[in-house]
């Protein structure tokens, strides 16, 4: 069973403020006015993946690029809505994570091509109608899932990222048949680069099988899974943090005990959504000599997807030494 992801209650609100923008762009467009294909990604994580496949042949734009932005609760502007509805291809995380995309494209062009990474998890085990640009029910099908069901942070799952890149190549090939072979070749090169991440996590699994670790949120579930590690954090703690709530005192005490009692070998810490509770947990880990592995939900400045995830996997490996 999968670890819970139970995301924050505050999902994106797509308001009436950009209704006019949606109306003007509802017909969609495969190209810009000068005939150029455009790819719009929900976050720069998926923008980086799309750029690796598109190369210099397609303009790629990401809606969320700031480390301070939380995709769970992001509110799209009229400009954002116009970019999405006018895009030749939309690439997004799905699973309710970047809910604003579903809200916008659900009111627009039903024939618009999209790539929903979550729908490609485990070969489409959770596939929804919108993976190929069909009708959307607003993206609510994955909300409110329980611990053990699914985890929407699929950019930590290398196989899903690989499948997403392949799907991007296929969709761009549909839009631009003359360069289809180039997109496929770029996706193949990206596949090869992903293997360096897998090599690191395979090494961790071989050396530290079932080693216990803790997380402030269940964000790195797939990274820990591929590394063969065991997340022993109380689910009540991680789900409360991810939902933007204060965990119950008992959950906080149990999490602190894991650290002060040296019952875990590392703490995976989301620096992008830290608060006083998680900062206290980090301080407790550092006082106990437990290594802290920082993770984020958008790309650090100057890094592409491969560099970012390679650095994260290497940090995890170093913490377990």
HELIX and SHEET records of a PDB file:
HELIX    1   1 UNK A   16  UNK A   18  5                                   3    
HELIX    2   2 UNK A   19  UNK A   25  1                                   7    
HELIX    3   3 UNK A   44  UNK A   54  1                                  11    
HELIX    4   4 UNK A   71  UNK A   73  5                                   3    
HELIX    5   5 UNK A   78  UNK A   86  1                                   9    
HELIX    6   6 UNK A   99  UNK A  105  1                                   7    
HELIX    7   7 UNK A  117  UNK A  123  5                                   7    
HELIX    8   8 UNK A  129  UNK A  132  5                                   4    
HELIX    9   9 UNK A  154  UNK A  156  5                                   3    
HELIX   10  10 UNK A  158  UNK A  175  1                                  18    
HELIX   11  11 UNK A  177  UNK A  179  5                                   3    
HELIX   12  12 UNK A  180  UNK A  207  1                                  28    
HELIX   13  13 UNK A  218  UNK A  220  5                                   3    
HELIX   14  14 UNK A  221  UNK A  226  1                                   6    
HELIX   15  15 UNK A  235  UNK A  242  1                                   8    
HELIX   16  16 UNK A  249  UNK A  260  1                                  12    
HELIX   17  17 UNK A  271  UNK A  273  5                                   3    
HELIX   18  18 UNK A  276  UNK A  287  1                                  12    
HELIX   19  19 UNK A  305  UNK A  319  1                                  15    
SHEET    1   A 4 UNK A  59  UNK A  64  0                                        
SHEET    2   A 4 UNK A  38  UNK A  43  1                                        
SHEET    3   A 4 UNK A  89  UNK A  92  1                                        
SHEET    4   A 4 UNK A 113  UNK A 116  1                                        
SHEET    1   B 4 UNK A 230  UNK A 231  0                                        
SHEET    2   B 4 UNK A 212  UNK A 215  1                                        
SHEET    3   B 4 UNK A 266  UNK A 270  1                                        
SHEET    4   B 4 UNK A 291  UNK A 295  1                                        
END                                                                             
